[in-house]
């Protein structure tokens, strides 16, 4: 989709990014995100018809959850 976005306008304006843009933000390939969706992993997403979108806030939250703290041996 080349970084397409979906903007929902109403009481709460919501801007969503497609899987290409989400993959760029997470430094992954779109196919990796597709694999994660198929296996129930990865960040939360929205499915609109056949298209997949992510909320940038969900991407940041999911990425924060991936943080690992090294443990001394």
N, C-alpha and C positions, 0 to 999 in steps of 0.2 A: 504494500500500500504506500510505501515511500513516506512514512511519517505522517499519515493522515490523522486527523483529530476529529473528534465528535464533541460538539458543544451542545449541552442541554440547557435551555434557558427557562427560568421559572423562578420560583421562590428561592431556590438555592442554585446559583449558576454552577454547572459542573462541566469541566473540560476533561475529556478522556483522550488518551493516546492509543494508537494502534499497536499491534505486536512488533512491528518494525522499530518504532520509536522506543517502546518499552525495552526491547532487546538492546538497543544502543545504550540506553540509560543504565542497564544492568551489565553491560559489557559481555553480552551473550549473543548467540545466533537466534533468529526467530524460530528455527527448528528446535532449539533447546527449550524455549518457552512452550512450544507445542507439545513436546515430550513431557514437560513438567505438568501441563494441563491434563494430559491423557492419564498421568499416573497420580494425580491428586496432589502434586507438589507445586512449589512456586507461589508467586503472589496471587491474591484474589483478582478475578477478572470479570468482565461483563461480556455476555454474548448477545449480539444484536443480529438476528438472522444468522448468517454464516460468519459474520465479522466479529473479531475479538478486540476488546478495548480494556485498558487499564486506567485506573485513577492514579495520577502521580503520587498522591499521598499514600496509597496502598503500596506502591513500589518502594517508596522511602521507608515505610514501616517494615515491610518484609525484609528489605536489605539490612535494616538495623537489627532485626531478629537473627540475622545470619552471623552477627559478630561473634568471633571466638576469642577468648582470652587465653593466652598460653599459660599452661600450668608448669610450675617448676618440677623438675624430676627429682 
